[in-house]
């Protein structure tokens, strides 16, 4: 599937999720698609590791242009968002529905090739704690249906481009 089609699919998913949430409560209704208030939705995509007691980050060979990149404990590709700055997320609301943040309730763990010294955390505006790697907040991608997929590579959505990360903290898959 081409990247344009993936971007359209991601946008359609985000619109559908946002429309489905119109009847639910939110913390303030501010912030739009990214930045500002965070959605209070409690469900997460089945492939998201967005609330683990202690997130585990490892490395997997995703093949193609991506090669070795970071994955969560279920083997789903982890991405960074070029719009994020200073270790803080710029992805909220519909953005966070399409790109669920990797949150943790404990200290994140590096396994299988991930570098422990590059792991960190950042507090989100809703009080959850998001895992960072080399200073970048980490996300999964709702379009990735199974472990090992990297459909979000080089996708432009919500104001910037998304990439997986190599274990050294550099972007993968250009």
Order of alpha helices (4+ residues) and beta strands (2+ residues): alpha-beta-beta-beta-alpha-beta-beta-beta-beta-beta-beta-beta
